[in-house]
Amino acid sequence: MKKTLKTIGLAVFVVLMTATFGFAEYKMTGVSDFPYFQLGCLIVGGMTIISLKHKYQKMYTGELMGVFTLYTILIALFTAPVINTIKTLVS
């Protein structure tokens, strides 16, 4: 039961991080320039991490949360608004 609760907790964390990413990108870009591909990559990556936790129970939940957080930041870096901001800062 404890193992299942940890997997469910990780799933809730992944859903909340994905929702936060979607909300932030929607507020920055609107509907017209929403990064659907990056959102899809984030969803697939989250499902992969959850399935790894379900299959290999000895993986620490905190480590997987950290991995998914870093993955979310990496995905967010390659969206159009962030790249345009970096271009503006550099030039």
PyMOL Python script that loads the backbone (N, CA, C, O; Angstrom):
from pymol import cmd

cmd.read_pdbstr("""\
ATOM      1  N   MET A   1       0.820  -1.196   0.000  1.00  0.00           N
ATOM      2  CA  MET A   1       0.000   0.000   0.000  1.00  0.00           C
ATOM      3  C   MET A   1       0.865   1.262   0.000  1.00  0.00           C
ATOM      4  O   MET A   1       0.543   2.251  -0.658  1.00  0.00           O
ATOM      5  N   LYS A   2       1.971   1.208   0.751  1.00  0.00           N
ATOM      6  CA  LYS A   2       2.858   2.361   0.833  1.00  0.00           C
ATOM      7  C   LYS A   2       3.484   2.657  -0.529  1.00  0.00           C
ATOM      8  O   LYS A   2       3.660   3.817  -0.902  1.00  0.00           O
ATOM      9  N   LYS A   3       3.819   1.596  -1.269  1.00  0.00           N
ATOM     10  CA  LYS A   3       4.410   1.774  -2.589  1.00  0.00           C
ATOM     11  C   LYS A   3       3.426   2.414  -3.557  1.00  0.00           C
ATOM     12  O   LYS A   3       3.801   3.261  -4.367  1.00  0.00           O
ATOM     13  N   THR A   4       2.179   2.007  -3.469  1.00  0.00           N
ATOM     14  CA  THR A   4       1.151   2.569  -4.342  1.00  0.00           C
ATOM     15  C   THR A   4       0.914   4.041  -4.021  1.00  0.00           C
ATOM     16  O   THR A   4       0.718   4.848  -4.929  1.00  0.00           O
ATOM     17  N   LEU A   5       0.929   4.394  -2.748  1.00  0.00           N
ATOM     18  CA  LEU A   5       0.736   5.787  -2.361  1.00  0.00           C
ATOM     19  C   LEU A   5       1.875   6.670  -2.880  1.00  0.00           C
ATOM     20  O   LEU A   5       1.642   7.808  -3.287  1.00  0.00           O
ATOM     21  N   LYS A   6       3.094   6.151  -2.865  1.00  0.00           N
ATOM     22  CA  LYS A   6       4.220   6.931  -3.387  1.00  0.00           C
ATOM     23  C   LYS A   6       4.082   7.137  -4.893  1.00  0.00           C
ATOM     24  O   LYS A   6       4.392   8.212  -5.406  1.00  0.00           O
ATOM     25  N   THR A   7       3.616   6.108  -5.600  1.00  0.00           N
ATOM     26  CA  THR A   7       3.419   6.244  -7.043  1.00  0.00           C
ATOM     27  C   THR A   7       2.294   7.232  -7.339  1.00  0.00           C
ATOM     28  O   THR A   7       2.399   8.026  -8.274  1.00  0.00           O
ATOM     29  N   ILE A   8       1.232   7.190  -6.560  1.00  0.00           N
ATOM     30  CA  ILE A   8       0.125   8.137  -6.743  1.00  0.00           C
ATOM     31  C   ILE A   8       0.580   9.554  -6.429  1.00  0.00           C
ATOM     32  O   ILE A   8       0.205  10.495  -7.128  1.00  0.00           O
ATOM     33  N   GLY A   9       1.390   9.715  -5.379  1.00  0.00           N
ATOM     34  CA  GLY A   9       1.934  11.032  -5.048  1.00  0.00           C
ATOM     35  C   GLY A   9       2.792  11.589  -6.168  1.00  0.00           C
ATOM     36  O   GLY A   9       2.726  12.778  -6.476  1.00  0.00           O
ATOM     37  N   LEU A  10       3.594  10.733  -6.773  1.00  0.00           N
ATOM     38  CA  LEU A  10       4.408  11.159  -7.921  1.00  0.00           C
ATOM     39  C   LEU A  10       3.520  11.544  -9.097  1.00  0.00           C
ATOM     40  O   LEU A  10       3.798  12.521  -9.792  1.00  0.00           O
ATOM     41  N   ALA A  11       2.459  10.784  -9.321  1.00  0.00           N
ATOM     42  CA  ALA A  11       1.542  11.099 -10.419  1.00  0.00           C
ATOM     43  C   ALA A  11       0.865  12.450 -10.198  1.00  0.00           C
ATOM     44  O   ALA A  11       0.702  13.222 -11.142  1.00  0.00           O
ATOM     45  N   VAL A  12       0.475  12.736  -8.971  1.00  0.00           N
ATOM     46  CA  VAL A  12      -0.135  14.034  -8.660  1.00  0.00           C
ATOM     47  C   VAL A  12       0.868  15.153  -8.900  1.00  0.00           C
ATOM     48  O   VAL A  12       0.512  16.197  -9.448  1.00  0.00           O
ATOM     49  N   PHE A  13       2.124  14.947  -8.495  1.00  0.00           N
ATOM     50  CA  PHE A  13       3.169  15.945  -8.710  1.00  0.00           C
ATOM     51  C   PHE A  13       3.376  16.209 -10.205  1.00  0.00           C
ATOM     52  O   PHE A  13       3.513  17.360 -10.621  1.00  0.00           O
ATOM     53  N   VAL A  14       3.399  15.153 -11.002  1.00  0.00           N
ATOM     54  CA  VAL A  14       3.592  15.296 -12.451  1.00  0.00           C
ATOM     55  C   VAL A  14       2.426  16.071 -13.068  1.00  0.00           C
ATOM     56  O   VAL A  14       2.637  16.948 -13.905  1.00  0.00           O
ATOM     57  N   VAL A  15       1.218  15.753 -12.662  1.00  0.00           N
ATOM     58  CA  VAL A  15       0.049  16.457 -13.194  1.00  0.00           C
ATOM     59  C   VAL A  15       0.086  17.934 -12.812  1.00  0.00           C
ATOM     60  O   VAL A  15      -0.213  18.794 -13.641  1.00  0.00           O
ATOM     61  N   LEU A  16       0.447  18.236 -11.576  1.00  0.00           N
ATOM     62  CA  LEU A  16       0.509  19.630 -11.142  1.00  0.00           C
ATOM     63  C   LEU A  16       1.608  20.406 -11.875  1.00  0.00           C
ATOM     64  O   LEU A  16       1.400  21.560 -12.253  1.00  0.00           O
ATOM     65  N   MET A  17       2.765  19.789 -12.078  1.00  0.00           N
ATOM     66  CA  MET A  17       3.844  20.464 -12.807  1.00  0.00           C
ATOM     67  C   MET A  17       3.440  20.702 -14.264  1.00  0.00           C
ATOM     68  O   MET A  17       3.729  21.761 -14.821  1.00  0.00           O
ATOM     69  N   THR A  18       2.781  19.734 -14.876  1.00  0.00           N
ATOM     70  CA  THR A  18       2.340  19.882 -16.255  1.00  0.00           C
ATOM     71  C   THR A  18       1.271  20.965 -16.368  1.00  0.00           C
ATOM     72  O   THR A  18       1.278  21.756 -17.311  1.00  0.00           O
ATOM     73  N   ALA A  19       0.359  20.998 -15.410  1.00  0.00           N
ATOM     74  CA  ALA A  19      -0.673  22.036 -15.415  1.00  0.00           C
ATOM     75  C   ALA A  19      -0.065  23.416 -15.209  1.00  0.00           C
ATOM     76  O   ALA A  19      -0.504  24.384 -15.831  1.00  0.00           O
ATOM     77  N   THR A  20       0.932  23.518 -14.349  1.00  0.00           N
ATOM     78  CA  THR A  20       1.609  24.791 -14.125  1.00  0.00           C
ATOM     79  C   THR A  20       2.307  25.261 -15.388  1.00  0.00           C
ATOM     80  O   THR A  20       2.252  26.443 -15.730  1.00  0.00           O
ATOM     81  N   PHE A  21       2.969  24.334 -16.088  1.00  0.00           N
ATOM     82  CA  PHE A  21       3.630  24.668 -17.348  1.00  0.00           C
ATOM     83  C   PHE A  21       2.602  25.157 -18.367  1.00  0.00           C
ATOM     84  O   PHE A  21       2.816  26.169 -19.034  1.00  0.00           O
ATOM     85  N   GLY A  22       1.495  24.440 -18.486  1.00  0.00           N
ATOM     86  CA  GLY A  22       0.465  24.827 -19.448  1.00  0.00           C
ATOM     87  C   GLY A  22      -0.139  26.177 -19.134  1.00  0.00           C
ATOM     88  O   GLY A  22      -0.373  26.979 -20.038  1.00  0.00           O
ATOM     89  N   PHE A  23      -0.396  26.439 -17.853  1.00  0.00           N
ATOM     90  CA  PHE A  23      -0.974  27.722 -17.461  1.00  0.00           C
ATOM     91  C   PHE A  23       0.001  28.868 -17.718  1.00  0.00           C
ATOM     92  O   PHE A  23      -0.387  29.918 -18.231  1.00  0.00           O
ATOM     93  N   ALA A  24       1.266  28.664 -17.359  1.00  0.00           N
ATOM     94  CA  ALA A  24       2.261  29.723 -17.560  1.00  0.00           C
ATOM     95  C   ALA A  24       2.458  30.026 -19.042  1.00  0.00           C
ATOM     96  O   ALA A  24       2.560  31.191 -19.426  1.00  0.00           O
ATOM     97  N   GLU A  25       2.512  29.005 -19.867  1.00  0.00           N
ATOM     98  CA  GLU A  25       2.688  29.229 -21.299  1.00  0.00           C
ATOM     99  C   GLU A  25       1.451  29.870 -21.911  1.00  0.00           C
ATOM    100  O   GLU A  25       1.567  30.694 -22.819  1.00  0.00           O
ATOM    101  N   TYR A  26       0.279  29.506 -21.431  1.00  0.00           N
ATOM    102  CA  TYR A  26      -0.946  30.125 -21.941  1.00  0.00           C
ATOM    103  C   TYR A  26      -0.976  31.610 -21.601  1.00  0.00           C
ATOM    104  O   TYR A  26      -1.367  32.431 -22.431  1.00  0.00           O
ATOM    105  N   LYS A  27      -0.563  31.959 -20.379  1.00  0.00           N
ATOM    106  CA  LYS A  27      -0.555  33.363 -19.980  1.00  0.00           C
ATOM    107  C   LYS A  27       0.493  34.159 -20.764  1.00  0.00           C
ATOM    108  O   LYS A  27       0.291  35.342 -21.038  1.00  0.00           O
ATOM    109  N   MET A  28       1.608  33.520 -21.124  1.00  0.00           N
ATOM    110  CA  MET A  28       2.663  34.228 -21.849  1.00  0.00           C
ATOM    111  C   MET A  28       2.347  34.381 -23.330  1.00  0.00           C
ATOM    112  O   MET A  28       2.637  35.423 -23.918  1.00  0.00           O
ATOM    113  N   THR A  29       1.759  33.357 -23.941  1.00  0.00           N
ATOM    114  CA  THR A  29       1.602  33.368 -25.394  1.00  0.00           C
ATOM    115  C   THR A  29       0.166  33.487 -25.874  1.00  0.00           C
ATOM    116  O   THR A  29      -0.076  34.028 -26.953  1.00  0.00           O
ATOM    117  N   GLY A  30      -0.775  33.001 -25.112  1.00  0.00           N
ATOM    118  CA  GLY A  30      -2.152  32.954 -25.579  1.00  0.00           C
ATOM    119  C   GLY A  30      -2.391  31.681 -26.370  1.00  0.00           C
ATOM    120  O   GLY A  30      -1.542  30.790 -26.407  1.00  0.00           O
ATOM    121  N   VAL A  31      -3.539  31.604 -26.994  1.00  0.00           N
ATOM    122  CA  VAL A  31      -3.913  30.388 -27.718  1.00  0.00           C
ATOM    123  C   VAL A  31      -3.180  30.267 -29.050  1.00  0.00           C
ATOM    124  O   VAL A  31      -2.873  29.159 -29.487  1.00  0.00           O
ATOM    125  N   SER A  32      -2.901  31.375 -29.685  1.00  0.00           N
ATOM    126  CA  SER A  32      -2.351  31.336 -31.040  1.00  0.00           C
ATOM    127  C   SER A  32      -0.952  30.736 -31.103  1.00  0.00           C
ATOM    128  O   SER A  32      -0.630  30.033 -32.061  1.00  0.00           O
ATOM    129  N   ASP A  33      -0.113  31.000 -30.103  1.00  0.00           N
ATOM    130  CA  ASP A  33       1.271  30.514 -30.134  1.00  0.00           C
ATOM    131  C   ASP A  33       1.562  29.503 -29.036  1.00  0.00           C
ATOM    132  O   ASP A  33       2.706  29.376 -28.601  1.00  0.00           O
ATOM    133  N   PHE A  34       0.553  28.789 -28.586  1.00  0.00           N
ATOM    134  CA  PHE A  34       0.758  27.843 -27.484  1.00  0.00           C
ATOM    135  C   PHE A  34       1.657  26.694 -27.946  1.00  0.00           C
ATOM    136  O   PHE A  34       1.448  26.157 -29.033  1.00  0.00           O
ATOM    137  N   PRO A  35       2.655  26.306 -27.139  1.00  0.00           N
ATOM    138  CA  PRO A  35       3.599  25.244 -27.539  1.00  0.00           C
ATOM    139  C   PRO A  35       3.028  23.840 -27.283  1.00  0.00           C
ATOM    140  O   PRO A  35       3.354  23.197 -26.286  1.00  0.00           O
ATOM    141  N   TYR A  36       2.187  23.390 -28.187  1.00  0.00           N
ATOM    142  CA  TYR A  36       1.553  22.081 -28.018  1.00  0.00           C
ATOM    143  C   TYR A  36       2.560  20.934 -28.069  1.00  0.00           C
ATOM    144  O   TYR A  36       2.405  19.937 -27.364  1.00  0.00           O
ATOM    145  N   PHE A  37       3.581  21.074 -28.897  1.00  0.00           N
ATOM    146  CA  PHE A  37       4.581  20.001 -28.995  1.00  0.00           C
ATOM    147  C   PHE A  37       5.324  19.834 -27.673  1.00  0.00           C
ATOM    148  O   PHE A  37       5.539  18.710 -27.219  1.00  0.00           O
ATOM    149  N   GLN A  38       5.715  20.943 -27.056  1.00  0.00           N
ATOM    150  CA  GLN A  38       6.414  20.865 -25.776  1.00  0.00           C
ATOM    151  C   GLN A  38       5.505  20.303 -24.683  1.00  0.00           C
ATOM    152  O   GLN A  38       5.959  19.547 -23.824  1.00  0.00           O
ATOM    153  N   LEU A  39       4.240  20.668 -24.714  1.00  0.00           N
ATOM    154  CA  LEU A  39       3.295  20.114 -23.750  1.00  0.00           C
ATOM    155  C   LEU A  39       3.155  18.604 -23.942  1.00  0.00           C
ATOM    156  O   LEU A  39       3.095  17.857 -22.965  1.00  0.00           O
ATOM    157  N   GLY A  40       3.103  18.155 -25.187  1.00  0.00           N
ATOM    158  CA  GLY A  40       3.049  16.716 -25.463  1.00  0.00           C
ATOM    159  C   GLY A  40       4.293  15.994 -24.986  1.00  0.00           C
ATOM    160  O   GLY A  40       4.205  14.899 -24.431  1.00  0.00           O
ATOM    161  N   CYS A  41       5.455  16.603 -25.199  1.00  0.00           N
ATOM    162  CA  CYS A  41       6.707  16.008 -24.712  1.00  0.00           C
ATOM    163  C   CYS A  41       6.721  15.914 -23.195  1.00  0.00           C
ATOM    164  O   CYS A  41       7.220  14.941 -22.629  1.00  0.00           O
ATOM    165  N   LEU A  42       6.175  16.920 -22.547  1.00  0.00           N
ATOM    166  CA  LEU A  42       6.111  16.928 -21.083  1.00  0.00           C
ATOM    167  C   LEU A  42       5.181  15.831 -20.580  1.00  0.00           C
ATOM    168  O   LEU A  42       5.484  15.173 -19.585  1.00  0.00           O
ATOM    169  N   ILE A  43       4.067  15.629 -21.247  1.00  0.00           N
ATOM    170  CA  ILE A  43       3.118  14.585 -20.846  1.00  0.00           C
ATOM    171  C   ILE A  43       3.730  13.195 -21.038  1.00  0.00           C
ATOM    172  O   ILE A  43       3.609  12.336 -20.164  1.00  0.00           O
ATOM    173  N   VAL A  44       4.382  12.978 -22.174  1.00  0.00           N
ATOM    174  CA  VAL A  44       5.009  11.674 -22.433  1.00  0.00           C
ATOM    175  C   VAL A  44       6.135  11.413 -21.433  1.00  0.00           C
ATOM    176  O   VAL A  44       6.278  10.296 -20.936  1.00  0.00           O
ATOM    177  N   GLY A  45       6.931  12.439 -21.139  1.00  0.00           N
ATOM    178  CA  GLY A  45       8.003  12.281 -20.160  1.00  0.00           C
ATOM    179  C   GLY A  45       7.467  11.975 -18.777  1.00  0.00           C
ATOM    180  O   GLY A  45       8.037  11.157 -18.055  1.00  0.00           O
ATOM    181  N   GLY A  46       6.371  12.626 -18.396  1.00  0.00           N
ATOM    182  CA  GLY A  46       5.755  12.348 -17.103  1.00  0.00           C
ATOM    183  C   GLY A  46       5.218  10.935 -17.009  1.00  0.00           C
ATOM    184  O   GLY A  46       5.373  10.274 -15.982  1.00  0.00           O
ATOM    185  N   MET A  47       4.585  10.467 -18.082  1.00  0.00           N
ATOM    186  CA  MET A  47       4.083   9.093 -18.073  1.00  0.00           C
ATOM    187  C   MET A  47       5.222   8.088 -18.001  1.00  0.00           C
ATOM    188  O   MET A  47       5.093   7.039 -17.369  1.00  0.00           O
ATOM    189  N   THR A  48       6.335   8.406 -18.648  1.00  0.00           N
ATOM    190  CA  THR A  48       7.498   7.520 -18.589  1.00  0.00           C
ATOM    191  C   THR A  48       8.060   7.446 -17.177  1.00  0.00           C
ATOM    192  O   THR A  48       8.388   6.361 -16.697  1.00  0.00           O
ATOM    193  N   ILE A  49       8.175   8.586 -16.508  1.00  0.00           N
ATOM    194  CA  ILE A  49       8.705   8.594 -15.141  1.00  0.00           C
ATOM    195  C   ILE A  49       7.766   7.858 -14.188  1.00  0.00           C
ATOM    196  O   ILE A  49       8.223   7.128 -13.307  1.00  0.00           O
ATOM    197  N   ILE A  50       6.475   8.043 -14.358  1.00  0.00           N
ATOM    198  CA  ILE A  50       5.512   7.339 -13.500  1.00  0.00           C
ATOM    199  C   ILE A  50       5.589   5.827 -13.737  1.00  0.00           C
ATOM    200  O   ILE A  50       5.530   5.050 -12.784  1.00  0.00           O
ATOM    201  N   SER A  51       5.719   5.409 -14.988  1.00  0.00           N
ATOM    202  CA  SER A  51       5.804   3.968 -15.255  1.00  0.00           C
ATOM    203  C   SER A  51       7.100   3.379 -14.725  1.00  0.00           C
ATOM    204  O   SER A  51       7.120   2.228 -14.291  1.00  0.00           O
ATOM    205  N   LEU A  52       8.189   4.152 -14.753  1.00  0.00           N
ATOM    206  CA  LEU A  52       9.442   3.670 -14.164  1.00  0.00           C
ATOM    207  C   LEU A  52       9.309   3.508 -12.654  1.00  0.00           C
ATOM    208  O   LEU A  52       9.818   2.540 -12.089  1.00  0.00           O
ATOM    209  N   LYS A  53       8.636   4.438 -12.000  1.00  0.00           N
ATOM    210  CA  LYS A  53       8.420   4.334 -10.551  1.00  0.00           C
ATOM    211  C   LYS A  53       7.537   3.138 -10.230  1.00  0.00           C
ATOM    212  O   LYS A  53       7.762   2.443  -9.240  1.00  0.00           O
ATOM    213  N   HIS A  54       6.538   2.901 -11.064  1.00  0.00           N
ATOM    214  CA  HIS A  54       5.644   1.765 -10.831  1.00  0.00           C
ATOM    215  C   HIS A  54       6.379   0.433 -11.008  1.00  0.00           C
ATOM    216  O   HIS A  54       6.136  -0.523 -10.272  1.00  0.00           O
ATOM    217  N   LYS A  55       7.280   0.385 -11.993  1.00  0.00           N
ATOM    218  CA  LYS A  55       7.993  -0.856 -12.275  1.00  0.00           C
ATOM    219  C   LYS A  55       9.137  -1.090 -11.290  1.00  0.00           C
ATOM    220  O   LYS A  55       9.322  -2.208 -10.809  1.00  0.00           O
ATOM    221  N   TYR A  56       9.906  -0.040 -10.987  1.00  0.00           N
ATOM    222  CA  TYR A  56      11.057  -0.149 -10.095  1.00  0.00           C
ATOM    223  C   TYR A  56      10.760   0.603  -8.806  1.00  0.00           C
ATOM    224  O   TYR A  56      10.994   1.809  -8.719  1.00  0.00           O
ATOM    225  N   GLN A  57      10.249  -0.097  -7.815  1.00  0.00           N
ATOM    226  CA  GLN A  57       9.788   0.530  -6.585  1.00  0.00           C
ATOM    227  C   GLN A  57      10.926   1.058  -5.711  1.00  0.00           C
ATOM    228  O   GLN A  57      10.685   1.868  -4.817  1.00  0.00           O
ATOM    229  N   LYS A  58      12.168   0.611  -5.956  1.00  0.00           N
ATOM    230  CA  LYS A  58      13.278   1.061  -5.122  1.00  0.00           C
ATOM    231  C   LYS A  58      13.794   2.440  -5.504  1.00  0.00           C
ATOM    232  O   LYS A  58      14.662   2.982  -4.820  1.00  0.00           O
ATOM    233  N   MET A  59      13.278   3.013  -6.580  1.00  0.00           N
ATOM    234  CA  MET A  59      13.661   4.380  -6.945  1.00  0.00           C
ATOM    235  C   MET A  59      13.009   5.333  -5.956  1.00  0.00           C
ATOM    236  O   MET A  59      11.842   5.172  -5.598  1.00  0.00           O
ATOM    237  N   TYR A  60      13.769   6.320  -5.521  1.00  0.00           N
ATOM    238  CA  TYR A  60      13.235   7.274  -4.550  1.00  0.00           C
ATOM    239  C   TYR A  60      12.282   8.252  -5.230  1.00  0.00           C
ATOM    240  O   TYR A  60      12.544   8.729  -6.334  1.00  0.00           O
ATOM    241  N   THR A  61      11.187   8.537  -4.562  1.00  0.00           N
ATOM    242  CA  THR A  61      10.179   9.453  -5.109  1.00  0.00           C
ATOM    243  C   THR A  61      10.730  10.869  -5.223  1.00  0.00           C
ATOM    244  O   THR A  61      10.453  11.562  -6.202  1.00  0.00           O
ATOM    245  N   GLY A  62      11.501  11.303  -4.241  1.00  0.00           N
ATOM    246  CA  GLY A  62      12.087  12.642  -4.278  1.00  0.00           C
ATOM    247  C   GLY A  62      13.033  12.835  -5.455  1.00  0.00           C
ATOM    248  O   GLY A  62      13.067  13.903  -6.067  1.00  0.00           O
ATOM    249  N   GLU A  63      13.790  11.812  -5.761  1.00  0.00           N
ATOM    250  CA  GLU A  63      14.690  11.885  -6.913  1.00  0.00           C
ATOM    251  C   GLU A  63      13.909  12.022  -8.212  1.00  0.00           C
ATOM    252  O   GLU A  63      14.282  12.806  -9.086  1.00  0.00           O
ATOM    253  N   LEU A  64      12.838  11.269  -8.337  1.00  0.00           N
ATOM    254  CA  LEU A  64      12.035  11.338  -9.548  1.00  0.00           C
ATOM    255  C   LEU A  64      11.321  12.676  -9.671  1.00  0.00           C
ATOM    256  O   LEU A  64      11.132  13.183 -10.776  1.00  0.00           O
ATOM    257  N   MET A  65      10.923  13.248  -8.542  1.00  0.00           N
ATOM    258  CA  MET A  65      10.334  14.585  -8.586  1.00  0.00           C
ATOM    259  C   MET A  65      11.365  15.608  -9.045  1.00  0.00           C
ATOM    260  O   MET A  65      11.045  16.510  -9.820  1.00  0.00           O
ATOM    261  N   GLY A  66      12.587  15.472  -8.575  1.00  0.00           N
ATOM    262  CA  GLY A  66      13.654  16.363  -9.017  1.00  0.00           C
ATOM    263  C   GLY A  66      13.962  16.204 -10.490  1.00  0.00           C
ATOM    264  O   GLY A  66      14.188  17.189 -11.193  1.00  0.00           O
ATOM    265  N   VAL A  67      13.971  14.976 -10.957  1.00  0.00           N
ATOM    266  CA  VAL A  67      14.215  14.715 -12.378  1.00  0.00           C
ATOM    267  C   VAL A  67      13.125  15.344 -13.226  1.00  0.00           C
ATOM    268  O   VAL A  67      13.416  15.969 -14.246  1.00  0.00           O
ATOM    269  N   PHE A  68      11.874  15.187 -12.817  1.00  0.00           N
ATOM    270  CA  PHE A  68      10.782  15.753 -13.604  1.00  0.00           C
ATOM    271  C   PHE A  68      10.783  17.279 -13.550  1.00  0.00           C
ATOM    272  O   PHE A  68      10.430  17.935 -14.531  1.00  0.00           O
ATOM    273  N   THR A  69      11.174  17.841 -12.418  1.00  0.00           N
ATOM    274  CA  THR A  69      11.277  19.298 -12.327  1.00  0.00           C
ATOM    275  C   THR A  69      12.332  19.820 -13.285  1.00  0.00           C
ATOM    276  O   THR A  69      12.092  20.797 -13.995  1.00  0.00           O
ATOM    277  N   LEU A  70      13.496  19.187 -13.316  1.00  0.00           N
ATOM    278  CA  LEU A  70      14.548  19.600 -14.250  1.00  0.00           C
ATOM    279  C   LEU A  70      14.122  19.400 -15.705  1.00  0.00           C
ATOM    280  O   LEU A  70      14.462  20.205 -16.571  1.00  0.00           O
ATOM    281  N   TYR A  71      13.380  18.330 -15.968  1.00  0.00           N
ATOM    282  CA  TYR A  71      12.878  18.085 -17.317  1.00  0.00           C
ATOM    283  C   TYR A  71      11.881  19.170 -17.728  1.00  0.00           C
ATOM    284  O   TYR A  71      11.881  19.617 -18.875  1.00  0.00           O
ATOM    285  N   THR A  72      11.039  19.585 -16.795  1.00  0.00           N
ATOM    286  CA  THR A  72      10.076  20.652 -17.082  1.00  0.00           C
ATOM    287  C   THR A  72      10.797  21.962 -17.385  1.00  0.00           C
ATOM    288  O   THR A  72      10.412  22.683 -18.306  1.00  0.00           O
ATOM    289  N   ILE A  73      11.835  22.272 -16.621  1.00  0.00           N
ATOM    290  CA  ILE A  73      12.612  23.486 -16.877  1.00  0.00           C
ATOM    291  C   ILE A  73      13.290  23.405 -18.240  1.00  0.00           C
ATOM    292  O   ILE A  73      13.328  24.397 -18.969  1.00  0.00           O
ATOM    293  N   LEU A  74      13.817  22.254 -18.589  1.00  0.00           N
ATOM    294  CA  LEU A  74      14.462  22.075 -19.895  1.00  0.00           C
ATOM    295  C   LEU A  74      13.471  22.259 -21.033  1.00  0.00           C
ATOM    296  O   LEU A  74      13.779  22.919 -22.026  1.00  0.00           O
ATOM    297  N   ILE A  75      12.298  21.688 -20.897  1.00  0.00           N
ATOM    298  CA  ILE A  75      11.266  21.852 -21.920  1.00  0.00           C
ATOM    299  C   ILE A  75      10.844  23.312 -22.023  1.00  0.00           C
ATOM    300  O   ILE A  75      10.648  23.827 -23.124  1.00  0.00           O
ATOM    301  N   ALA A  76      10.702  23.983 -20.873  1.00  0.00           N
ATOM    302  CA  ALA A  76      10.280  25.381 -20.876  1.00  0.00           C
ATOM    303  C   ALA A  76      11.327  26.287 -21.530  1.00  0.00           C
ATOM    304  O   ALA A  76      10.977  27.306 -22.124  1.00  0.00           O
ATOM    305  N   LEU A  77      12.588  25.926 -21.426  1.00  0.00           N
ATOM    306  CA  LEU A  77      13.644  26.748 -22.034  1.00  0.00           C
ATOM    307  C   LEU A  77      13.557  26.775 -23.558  1.00  0.00           C
ATOM    308  O   LEU A  77      14.006  27.733 -24.187  1.00  0.00           O
ATOM    309  N   PHE A  78      12.991  25.749 -24.141  1.00  0.00           N
ATOM    310  CA  PHE A  78      12.939  25.666 -25.597  1.00  0.00           C
ATOM    311  C   PHE A  78      11.572  26.043 -26.162  1.00  0.00           C
ATOM    312  O   PHE A  78      11.174  25.529 -27.207  1.00  0.00           O
ATOM    313  N   THR A  79      10.863  26.919 -25.494  1.00  0.00           N
ATOM    314  CA  THR A  79       9.630  27.468 -26.039  1.00  0.00           C
ATOM    315  C   THR A  79       9.927  28.825 -26.645  1.00  0.00           C
ATOM    316  O   THR A  79      10.926  29.458 -26.304  1.00  0.00           O
ATOM    317  N   ALA A  80       9.071  29.269 -27.534  1.00  0.00           N
ATOM    318  CA  ALA A  80       9.299  30.521 -28.266  1.00  0.00           C
ATOM    319  C   ALA A  80       9.412  31.747 -27.365  1.00  0.00           C
ATOM    320  O   ALA A  80      10.304  32.563 -27.598  1.00  0.00           O
ATOM    321  N   PRO A  81       8.566  31.927 -26.352  1.00  0.00           N
ATOM    322  CA  PRO A  81       8.694  33.145 -25.536  1.00  0.00           C
ATOM    323  C   PRO A  81      10.023  33.231 -24.793  1.00  0.00           C
ATOM    324  O   PRO A  81      10.600  34.312 -24.670  1.00  0.00           O
ATOM    325  N   VAL A  82      10.504  32.104 -24.303  1.00  0.00           N
ATOM    326  CA  VAL A  82      11.773  32.111 -23.574  1.00  0.00           C
ATOM    327  C   VAL A  82      12.920  32.392 -24.526  1.00  0.00           C
ATOM    328  O   VAL A  82      13.829  33.152 -24.191  1.00  0.00           O
ATOM    329  N   ILE A  83      12.894  31.793 -25.706  1.00  0.00           N
ATOM    330  CA  ILE A  83      13.959  32.029 -26.687  1.00  0.00           C
ATOM    331  C   ILE A  83      13.952  33.487 -27.128  1.00  0.00           C
ATOM    332  O   ILE A  83      15.016  34.088 -27.277  1.00  0.00           O
ATOM    333  N   ASN A  84      12.767  34.069 -27.342  1.00  0.00           N
ATOM    334  CA  ASN A  84      12.700  35.480 -27.722  1.00  0.00           C
ATOM    335  C   ASN A  84      13.210  36.390 -26.614  1.00  0.00           C
ATOM    336  O   ASN A  84      13.850  37.405 -26.889  1.00  0.00           O
ATOM    337  N   THR A  85      12.934  36.037 -25.379  1.00  0.00           N
ATOM    338  CA  THR A  85      13.453  36.834 -24.252  1.00  0.00           C
ATOM    339  C   THR A  85      14.970  36.756 -24.178  1.00  0.00           C
ATOM    340  O   THR A  85      15.637  37.761 -23.932  1.00  0.00           O
ATOM    341  N   ILE A  86      15.511  35.568 -24.389  1.00  0.00           N
ATOM    342  CA  ILE A  86      16.968  35.418 -24.370  1.00  0.00           C
ATOM    343  C   ILE A  86      17.609  36.182 -25.519  1.00  0.00           C
ATOM    344  O   ILE A  86      18.660  36.796 -25.338  1.00  0.00           O
ATOM    345  N   LYS A  87      16.995  36.155 -26.702  1.00  0.00           N
ATOM    346  CA  LYS A  87      17.498  36.927 -27.829  1.00  0.00           C
ATOM    347  C   LYS A  87      17.505  38.419 -27.514  1.00  0.00           C
ATOM    348  O   LYS A  87      18.452  39.128 -27.854  1.00  0.00           O
ATOM    349  N   THR A  88      16.446  38.891 -26.862  1.00  0.00           N
ATOM    350  CA  THR A  88      16.360  40.305 -26.506  1.00  0.00           C
ATOM    351  C   THR A  88      17.434  40.686 -25.491  1.00  0.00           C
ATOM    352  O   THR A  88      18.026  41.761 -25.586  1.00  0.00           O
ATOM    353  N   LEU A  89      17.684  39.823 -24.536  1.00  0.00           N
ATOM    354  CA  LEU A  89      18.698  40.097 -23.525  1.00  0.00           C
ATOM    355  C   LEU A  89      20.108  40.104 -24.109  1.00  0.00           C
ATOM    356  O   LEU A  89      20.945  40.913 -23.708  1.00  0.00           O
ATOM    357  N   VAL A  90      20.367  39.214 -25.046  1.00  0.00           N
ATOM    358  CA  VAL A  90      21.707  39.101 -25.624  1.00  0.00           C
ATOM    359  C   VAL A  90      21.991  40.254 -26.580  1.00  0.00           C
ATOM    360  O   VAL A  90      23.113  40.759 -26.609  1.00  0.00           O
ATOM    361  N   SER A  91      21.022  40.674 -27.347  1.00  0.00           N
ATOM    362  CA  SER A  91      21.291  41.733 -28.334  1.00  0.00           C
ATOM    363  C   SER A  91      20.956  43.105 -27.832  1.00  0.00           C
ATOM    364  O   SER A  91      21.131  44.086 -28.554  1.00  0.00           O
TER     365      SER A  91
END
""", "prot")
cmd.dss("prot")
cmd.show_as("cartoon", "prot")
cmd.util.cbc("prot")
cmd.orient("prot")
